Amino acid sequence: MGLPWYRVHTVVLNDPGRLLSVHIMHTALVSGWAGSMALYELAVFDPSDPVLDPMWRQGMFVIPFMTRLGITNSWGGWSITGGTITNPGIWSYEGVAGAHIVFSGLCFLAAIWHWVYWDLEIFCDERTGKPSLDLPKIFGIHLFLSGVACFGFGAFHVTGLYGPGIWVSDPYGLTGKVQPVNPAWGVEGFDPLFREE
């Protein structure tokens, strides 16, 4: 029998360090699952016939999502489009899976650190009783760096500045290749049928 979310959160109620820790650990578990599942699927995937034996027929779950986001090459020298690749670059199927596993390990270490140093009073000066660290500033720096990382990932990946991107000028697949385009940054960009020529 599973516990409801509010029951689990009451365990770390009024304990901000450990509340943060369990959520970072959850992110580590999800990222680790995605990376390890991608590596497993790559180990059993047969890319030799993408027409009569596509990935969905082989029971793949993670690889189709990676392909939909623009990952098409493998370090094994094959491409999902059927060609042979000599230099797939860093962000191939294996590169993305490895990045997820590395990110999972970093989140695991951060979760352990926040669990061990949950009591913020250890950062207080014993003589004055005042905090020796500027905790709101540290929190602000973490939020700023996370925001820059998320925006950078979105801006580079979605627009096609680095990699194929997911906004393409061929939404119906008539030309049969991935094409980066200039995105619309205004309100019109929320319209899924809008195309900037």
Secondary structure, DSSP 8 states (H G I E B T S, - for coil): ----HHHHHHHTTT-HHHHHHHHHHHHHHHHHHHHHHHHHHHHH--TT-TTTS-TTTTT-SHHHHHHHTT--B-TTSBBTTS-B-S---SSSHHHHHHHHHHHHHHHHHHHHHHHHT--GGGGB-TTT-SBSS-HHHHHHHHHHHHHHHHHHHHHHHHHSSSS--S-BS-TT-SS-S--B-----SGGGG-TT----
